[in-house]
Amino acid sequence: MHLNLKKVLYIIIPLLIIALIVFRLKSNKTETDKKVYQFYKDQPIHVETQQISIQNIGNTFAFTGTFEPNRESKLSAETQGKINEIYVDLGQEVAKGQLLLQLDNVLLQQQINAVDVQIEGLTSDVQRYTILASADAVQGLQLEKSVLALKSAKIQKATLVEQLNKTKIVAPFSGVITAKMSEIGSFAAPGVPLLQLTEIAALRFTINVSEMDVDKFKIGKSCAIKVDAIPTVSLVGNVEMISSKSNIGNSFPVQFQVKNTPNRAVKAGMFGKVELITGVEEKGIVIPASVIVGTAAKPQVYIVRAGKATLTDVQISKRKEDKAVVHDGIKEGDVIITNGFQNLFEGATISKK
C-alpha cells in the first residue's frame, strides 16, 4: 500500500511542478503584453496635414554645391630607387617646378662621369684625325669612325642625363602637399604614389540643378558664391561647364571656376551657395523639406486620399533653406502629411489632429 502511494506521488508531484511553471509563464506573458505597445494595422494613425496651395517663390534662387580642388595629382617616380631626400612636409605650399623628392642617383652620376671621359678622348681623336686626314697622313675611314663614336657617346650621355632627371620629382603645378605616402629610406617604384599635390589657389564649385533651372546658366556667366562655413567670404564664380547629361538624381551638374582668397581660406570639401536673382517673381508649390521621404534620387511625400495615406513620387526643382519647390507629382488642393510619420505606411487609415 505504501509502495503504491509513493509511486503515485512520484507521478503527481512533477506534474504539479510543470503545471505551476506553465501557469507562471502565461501570467508573465499577460503582464508583458499589457506593458508592450500593440500596433494594429487598421487602427487610425494620428497625423498633421497641410493643404497644397500655390505660393510666391520669389525671384532669388539659391543652389547648394561643393568646392573641389582645381587640380589634384598623386605624384610618383618614373624610375625605381631608394628615396634619399624628401624636401617638403604635409600641408606645405610649393611652387611649380620646385624639387620635392630625390631618389638615389650615385650610380647614374658615375656612369655620366665615365661617359664624359670617353667623350673627351673621342673629341681629341676627332681633332687629331681631322688634321692628319687633311695632310693625307691617315685614311679618312679612321676619322669617320672617330666621329661616329663621338656621336654615340654623346647620345649615351643624353640618355643617362634623362635617367638622372627622372630621379627627381618636381611640382607640376603650384599647390599644397595634402598627402605624404613615403619616407626617407623607402623604396620608390614607377606608378606607386609618393606625394599628393592639391591646387586650391583656384577652385571648382559644382552644383546640381533641375531641368527647369538649367537654362538659367550660360558658359562664362558670373555668379556670386557664398561659403557656408565663412559667412563673411563671398567669391565670384564663372560657369565653365554645364553637363549635357543628367546624373542619377535627374539633375544637371553645373561647374564654376572660382579664385580662392589670398590666404586660401576656402578649403576643398566646403559647402557653398550660388544665388541668382531673376527679374520675374515666380509662383509654384512649396512644401517643407522635412515632409520628403524616400531617397534623393526618388523623393516621395504622403498624400491623404479617401482617408488613407498614399505614397506619391514628386520631382523637386530646387530647395530654399528648409523648403522645397515641387514642379511635378502633387497639385494645388492636395493634402500632404507633415507630421506623424513614426508608424505611417502606404494605405494606413488617417486621423487628423
Secondary structure as UniProt FT lines:
FT   HELIX           2..35
FT   TURN            41..42
FT   STRAND          45..51
FT   STRAND          54..76
FT   STRAND          81..86
FT   TURN            90..91
FT   STRAND          93..94
FT   TURN            96..97
FT   STRAND          99..103
FT   HELIX           106..134
FT   TURN            135..136
FT   HELIX           140..165
FT   TURN            166..167
FT   STRAND          168..170
FT   STRAND          175..180
FT   TURN            184..185
FT   STRAND          187..188
FT   TURN            190..191
FT   STRAND          193..209
FT   TURN            211..213
FT   HELIX           214..216
FT   TURN            219..220
FT   STRAND          222..227
FT   TURN            231..232
FT   STRAND          234..242
FT   TURN            248..249
FT   STRAND          252..259
FT   TURN            262..263
FT   TURN            268..269
FT   STRAND          271..288
FT   HELIX           289..291
FT   STRAND          293..294
FT   STRAND          299..305
FT   TURN            306..307
FT   STRAND          308..313
FT   STRAND          315..320
FT   TURN            321..322
FT   STRAND          323..328
FT   TURN            332..333
FT   STRAND          335..339
FT   TURN            342..343
FT   TURN            346..347
FT   STRAND          349..352
//
